[in-house]
Structures are given as C-alpha cells and as structure tokens.
Amino acid sequence: MTQTASCLSADLAPLATHIQRQWQAHGRESPIPGLFLTCAEAPSGPIHAVYRPSLCVVVQGAKTSQLGERLYQYEAGKCLIASLEVPVRAHIVRASPEAPYLAFSLSIDSELVADLLLEHGPADAPNACDALEVQSLPADLIDPLMRLMALCDRPRDRPVLAPLIRREIVWRLLNSPLGRNLRQIGFADTRLSRIGRTIAHIRDHYDAPLNVPSLAALAGMSPATFHRHFKAATALSPVQFQKTLRLQEARRRLLLNEADVTQVGYALGYESPSQFSREYRRLFGAPPGRDSTRIRQSLTPEVAA
C-alpha cells in the first residue's frame, strides 16, 4: 500500500461549505444512503452511539471517541475508520457558533471491499488490528468526497454516479494508511471478521443470556482464545459488550416512552429493577428515569461522525 500525503486544512473549506449547506437542507440524514452529516455549534455532553463499519471525517472542530479504555482524538483533517460494529462514548470537544463542528460519516459496504480486494488487492489477509483507527485524511479523498456530497443536489445523477464514486473512495482508502483496517472488512475469514460475526449475534440477541462457549464456536476459537481476541479488538469483554448494547437500547426505549423503567429492564433481560438501575447509572451517570427526562429537556443528537 502506498502512503498518501495528508490534506491541508485549507483544502477542507469546500467540504465544509458542502456540509453546512446540506445540513441546512436535509439535517443529519442526507439523500445519499449511508452518508450522515453532523453540525454542532457547541461542545457536547457524552454521546453514546454504535459505530458501524464506516469512514468518519472531521472537517472543522474536534471530537473524542472512547471504546472501553481506549481514547481516540480527531480534529479537522483527521478521519476515523471503524472496521467493526462497536458501542462508543463520544464528545464533541471543539465547536462554536463562529466555527461549528462539521463532520460526516460514510458507511462502508463489506461486499464492495471484498470485490476490490479480489480484483486488485493483495492475496494475503491482513494482520489483526483494532476496531477503530485515526489517521490524517488522505488528500486524494477530498475530490471524490466532494463529488459524492454534491450528488445530494442531483437526484437524477445519484443512482448512476453514487456507486461509482463510493467504489473510488473505497479503492483510495485501501491504498492509504487506513487500508489495513479496511481490508479487515473485506476478508471473510480474518480474526477480526470472525469476531464481527459474534458481534452481529450479540447485537441480534442482546436480550438473551450470553453463552461465551457458543460465541467462541461461532468464531471458530476456544473460549479462552475468543475472549482474548474479542477484548483485543473491541476493548470490552463479551459480557461488557452485551451490557453496553442492552443499556443503549434501554435508553432508546425510555426516550421513546415505549414503557416504564421496570418494564424496560425486564424486557432487556435484567433480573431486577435495582440491578437495571444500578448498571444504567454506572454507564450514563444518572438513574433511568432522571436520565431520560434530562435528555428530553436538552436533546444531544446521537451521531456517528
């Protein structure tokens, strides 16, 4: 893989203009599937979100994302790539009305990565790496990213050109310092991809008792090896991972007023309201009822970018 010169902050000005204009027109969800925008005029409180395989680019301002005990800091001209679906705690740390935090995330299709690797990529699977990585934004990505953003205003062109531009973006990523992480998404039998299969299982059955031997079998590993590699990739044990997903889902349900606190706790597999409240407070800093009331009064958008 070849190293690509990182972009200068002045080169980000056209992207910043695109983001602000599209944010005003569409808000967070752009007309392009998988392209999400963020604009914030003040630093945020904790943002609890699940990062899915994606490229997140900061164009103005700065943000931190925490996965377990690992802290990732990125600012204008930096990007984060997520190669696994992981729950994070993030903060927008630099933003103001004069210079708002501007960022976007673009989902990455594993099949597209695999196709490019089969056609043009290396034959050998990459070594294992973390689920998240921060690097400078490769300079040759700015033009295709701007062209993709411009398609928000061109509905007739989108179906034809968006897939081509996304393919170009993935190809340029594969040939950048972020290529090692991206290749993990495309190879079907890397250690990280096998951990990814167990993450999908936990996500789909987060309200059921966790069976580590079954997860290890799904990953094709012994329980001890599985536990070690799962924590190396996600910075969380399987139990901690499931607990975080459960609590994020509980928060979502409470914000939607789907049920009261006790009903939500039982529905998500907690044996008692006190256990649910205790673990909820440990993650979010307040009991369930008080936390959901506070958020409704001053909503902080849950953003991935």
C-alpha positions as CSV (number, residue, x, y, z in Angstrom):
1,M,0.0,0.0,0.0
2,T,1.3,3.5,-0.8
3,Q,1.3,6.3,1.6
4,T,-0.8,9.3,0.5
5,A,0.0,12.9,1.6
6,S,-2.5,14.2,4.2
7,C,-4.6,17.2,3.3
8,L,-4.0,20.7,4.5
9,S,-6.8,22.4,6.5
10,A,-7.3,25.0,3.7
11,D,-8.3,22.2,1.4
12,L,-11.2,21.3,3.6
13,A,-13.0,24.6,3.0
14,P,-15.1,23.3,0.1
15,L,-16.1,20.3,2.1
16,A,-17.1,22.5,5.0
17,T,-19.3,24.5,2.7
18,H,-20.9,21.4,1.3
19,I,-21.7,20.0,4.8
20,Q,-23.2,23.3,6.1
21,R,-25.4,23.7,3.0
22,Q,-26.6,20.0,3.1
23,W,-27.2,20.2,6.8
24,Q,-29.4,23.2,6.4
25,A,-31.3,21.4,3.6
26,H,-31.5,17.9,4.9
27,G,-30.3,17.7,8.5
28,R,-28.3,14.6,9.7
29,E,-29.6,12.2,7.1
30,S,-28.5,13.1,3.6
31,P,-30.3,11.9,0.5
32,I,-27.4,9.5,-0.1
33,P,-27.9,6.2,1.8
34,G,-25.2,5.8,4.5
35,L,-24.0,9.4,4.4
36,F,-24.7,11.2,7.7
37,L,-23.8,14.8,8.5
38,T,-23.1,16.5,11.8
39,C,-23.1,20.2,12.6
40,A,-22.8,21.4,16.2
41,E,-22.3,25.0,17.5
42,A,-21.2,24.0,21.0
43,P,-19.2,21.2,22.6
44,S,-21.5,18.2,23.6
45,G,-22.1,16.1,26.6
46,P,-21.4,12.4,26.3
47,I,-22.8,10.9,23.1
48,H,-23.5,7.1,23.4
49,A,-23.7,5.5,19.9
50,V,-22.8,2.4,18.0
51,Y,-20.3,2.9,15.3
52,R,-20.8,0.6,12.3
53,P,-18.2,-0.1,9.6
54,S,-17.7,3.4,8.2
55,L,-15.4,6.3,7.5
56,C,-15.9,9.3,9.8
57,V,-14.2,12.6,8.7
58,V,-13.9,15.8,10.8
59,V,-13.8,18.9,8.6
60,Q,-13.9,21.5,11.4
61,G,-13.7,21.3,15.2
62,A,-12.6,18.3,17.2
63,K,-14.1,15.2,18.8
64,T,-13.1,12.3,21.0
65,S,-14.5,8.8,20.9
66,Q,-13.9,6.2,23.7
67,L,-14.1,2.5,23.2
68,G,-13.6,0.7,26.5
69,E,-10.5,2.4,28.0
70,R,-9.1,3.4,24.6
71,L,-9.5,7.1,23.6
72,Y,-9.4,8.3,20.0
73,Q,-9.0,12.0,19.4
74,Y,-9.5,13.5,15.9
75,E,-9.9,17.0,14.6
76,A,-10.1,18.9,11.3
77,G,-8.1,17.0,8.7
78,K,-8.3,13.7,10.6
79,C,-10.6,10.7,10.0
80,L,-11.6,7.6,11.9
81,I,-12.3,4.3,10.3
82,A,-14.5,1.7,12.1
83,S,-14.0,-1.9,10.9
84,L,-16.4,-3.4,13.5
85,E,-19.7,-2.6,14.9
86,V,-18.8,-1.2,18.4
87,P,-20.5,0.9,21.1
88,V,-18.7,4.1,21.9
89,R,-18.9,7.1,24.2
90,A,-18.0,10.3,22.4
91,H,-17.7,14.0,23.0
92,I,-17.6,17.0,20.6
93,V,-14.8,18.9,22.3
94,R,-14.3,21.9,19.9
95,A,-17.3,23.8,18.4
96,S,-18.7,27.3,18.4
97,P,-21.3,29.4,16.5
98,E,-18.4,31.1,14.6
99,A,-16.7,27.7,13.9
100,P,-19.2,24.9,14.3
101,Y,-18.1,21.3,14.5
102,L,-18.6,19.9,11.0
103,A,-18.2,16.2,10.2
104,F,-19.7,13.3,8.2
105,S,-19.7,9.5,8.3
106,L,-20.0,7.3,5.2
107,S,-20.9,3.6,5.7
108,I,-18.6,1.0,4.1
109,D,-20.0,-2.0,2.3
110,S,-18.0,-5.1,3.1
111,E,-19.0,-6.7,-0.3
112,L,-17.6,-3.7,-2.2
113,V,-14.3,-4.0,-0.2
114,A,-14.2,-7.8,-0.9
115,D,-14.8,-7.2,-4.6
116,L,-11.9,-4.7,-4.9
117,L,-9.6,-7.0,-3.0
118,L,-10.5,-10.0,-5.2
119,E,-9.9,-7.9,-8.3
120,H,-6.9,-5.8,-7.4
121,G,-5.9,-6.3,-3.8
122,P,-3.3,-8.4,-2.0
123,A,-3.9,-12.2,-1.7
124,D,-3.0,-12.4,1.9
125,A,-5.3,-11.4,4.8
126,P,-4.1,-8.5,7.0
127,N,-2.8,-8.9,10.5
128,A,-5.4,-8.2,13.2
129,C,-5.9,-4.6,14.2
130,D,-8.1,-2.5,16.5
131,A,-11.8,-1.9,15.6
132,L,-11.1,1.8,15.4
133,E,-8.2,3.8,14.0
134,V,-7.5,7.5,13.4
135,Q,-5.3,8.8,10.6
136,S,-4.9,12.0,8.6
137,L,-7.4,12.3,5.8
138,P,-5.7,11.3,2.5
139,A,-5.6,14.3,0.2
140,D,-6.8,12.3,-2.8
141,L,-10.0,11.5,-1.0
142,I,-11.2,15.1,-0.9
143,D,-12.3,15.3,-4.5
144,P,-14.4,12.1,-4.6
145,L,-15.9,13.0,-1.2
146,M,-16.9,16.4,-2.5
147,R,-18.4,14.9,-5.7
148,L,-20.4,12.4,-3.6
149,M,-21.7,15.2,-1.4
150,A,-22.6,17.3,-4.5
151,L,-24.9,14.4,-5.6
152,C,-27.2,15.4,-2.7
153,D,-28.5,18.1,-5.0
154,R,-28.6,15.9,-8.1
155,P,-31.3,13.2,-7.7
156,R,-31.2,12.2,-11.4
157,D,-27.4,11.5,-11.2
158,R,-27.4,9.8,-7.8
159,P,-28.4,6.2,-8.8
160,V,-25.7,6.2,-11.6
161,L,-22.8,8.1,-10.1
162,A,-23.0,7.4,-6.4
163,P,-22.0,3.7,-6.7
164,L,-19.1,4.7,-8.9
165,I,-17.8,7.4,-6.5
166,R,-18.2,5.1,-3.5
167,R,-16.2,2.5,-5.3
168,E,-13.5,5.1,-5.9
169,I,-13.5,6.2,-2.3
170,V,-13.1,2.6,-1.0
171,W,-10.3,2.0,-3.5
172,R,-8.4,5.1,-2.4
173,L,-8.9,4.1,1.2
174,L,-7.4,0.7,0.5
175,N,-4.3,2.3,-0.9
176,S,-3.9,4.7,2.1
177,P,-2.6,4.2,5.6
178,L,-6.1,3.1,6.6
179,G,-6.0,0.3,4.1
180,R,-5.0,-2.3,6.8
181,N,-8.2,-1.7,8.8
182,L,-10.4,-1.5,5.7
183,R,-9.1,-4.9,4.4
184,Q,-10.3,-6.4,7.6
185,I,-13.9,-5.6,6.5
186,G,-13.4,-7.4,3.1
187,F,-11.7,-10.6,4.1
188,A,-14.3,-13.2,5.2
189,D,-12.0,-15.3,7.5
190,T,-9.7,-12.9,9.3
191,R,-9.7,-13.0,13.0
192,L,-11.5,-9.6,13.1
193,S,-14.2,-10.8,10.7
194,R,-14.9,-13.8,12.9
195,I,-15.2,-11.5,15.9
196,G,-17.5,-9.4,13.8
197,R,-19.8,-12.5,13.3
198,T,-20.1,-12.9,17.1
199,I,-20.8,-9.1,17.5
200,A,-23.7,-9.5,15.0
201,H,-25.0,-12.4,17.0
202,I,-24.8,-10.4,20.3
203,R,-26.5,-7.5,18.6
204,D,-29.4,-9.6,17.4
205,H,-29.8,-11.4,20.8
206,Y,-28.7,-8.7,23.3
207,D,-31.7,-9.5,25.5
208,A,-30.8,-13.2,25.9
209,P,-28.3,-14.8,28.3
210,L,-24.8,-14.6,27.0
211,N,-23.2,-18.0,26.1
212,V,-19.5,-17.5,25.6
213,P,-18.7,-21.1,24.5
214,S,-21.4,-20.8,21.8
215,L,-19.9,-17.5,20.6
216,A,-16.4,-19.0,20.6
217,A,-17.7,-21.9,18.5
218,L,-19.2,-19.3,16.1
219,A,-15.8,-17.7,15.8
220,G,-14.0,-21.0,15.4
221,M,-11.9,-20.4,18.6
222,S,-11.5,-21.9,22.0
223,P,-13.4,-19.8,24.7
224,A,-10.1,-18.5,26.1
225,T,-8.8,-17.5,22.7
226,F,-12.1,-16.0,21.7
227,H,-12.3,-13.9,24.9
228,R,-8.7,-12.6,24.4
229,H,-9.2,-11.7,20.7
230,F,-12.6,-10.2,21.4
231,K,-11.2,-7.8,24.0
232,A,-8.2,-7.0,21.9
233,A,-10.4,-5.8,19.1
234,T,-13.2,-4.1,21.0
235,A,-11.5,-3.1,24.3
236,L,-14.5,-4.8,26.0
237,S,-15.2,-8.3,27.2
238,P,-18.2,-10.1,25.6
239,V,-20.2,-9.5,28.8
240,Q,-19.3,-5.8,28.9
241,F,-20.1,-5.5,25.2
242,Q,-23.6,-7.0,25.6
243,K,-24.3,-4.9,28.7
244,T,-23.4,-1.7,26.8
245,L,-25.7,-2.7,23.9
246,R,-28.6,-3.5,26.3
247,L,-28.2,-0.2,28.1
248,Q,-28.1,1.8,24.9
249,E,-31.3,0.0,23.8
250,A,-32.9,0.7,27.2
251,R,-32.1,4.4,26.8
252,R,-33.6,4.5,23.3
253,R,-36.8,2.8,24.6
254,L,-37.2,5.1,27.5
255,L,-36.7,8.2,25.3
256,L,-39.4,6.9,23.0
257,N,-41.7,6.3,26.0
258,E,-42.2,2.7,25.0
259,A,-42.6,1.5,28.6
260,D,-41.8,2.4,32.1
261,V,-38.4,1.8,33.7
262,T,-39.3,-1.5,35.3
263,Q,-40.8,-3.0,32.1
264,V,-37.8,-1.9,30.0
265,G,-35.4,-3.5,32.5
266,Y,-37.2,-6.9,32.5
267,A,-37.7,-6.8,28.7
268,L,-33.9,-6.5,28.2
269,G,-33.1,-9.4,30.4
270,Y,-32.4,-7.8,33.8
271,E,-33.5,-9.9,36.8
272,S,-34.4,-6.9,39.0
273,P,-35.2,-3.2,38.7
274,S,-32.4,-2.4,41.2
275,Q,-29.8,-4.2,39.0
276,F,-31.0,-2.4,35.9
277,S,-31.0,1.0,37.6
278,R,-27.5,0.4,39.1
279,E,-25.9,-0.6,35.8
280,Y,-27.7,2.1,33.9
281,R,-26.5,4.8,36.3
282,R,-22.9,3.4,36.0
283,L,-22.9,3.9,32.3
284,F,-24.9,7.1,31.8
285,G,-24.3,8.9,35.1
286,A,-27.9,9.1,36.3
287,P,-30.8,6.6,37.1
288,P,-33.0,5.7,34.1
289,G,-36.0,7.9,34.8
290,R,-33.9,11.0,35.6
291,D,-31.6,10.5,32.6
292,S,-34.4,10.2,30.1
293,T,-36.1,13.3,31.5
294,R,-32.9,15.3,31.3
295,I,-32.3,14.2,27.7
296,R,-35.8,15.1,26.5
297,Q,-35.3,18.6,28.0
298,S,-32.0,19.2,26.2
299,L,-31.5,16.7,23.5
300,T,-28.0,15.8,22.4
301,P,-28.0,14.2,18.9
302,E,-26.6,10.7,18.8
303,V,-24.1,11.0,16.0
304,A,-21.5,8.7,14.4
305,A,-19.4,11.3,12.6
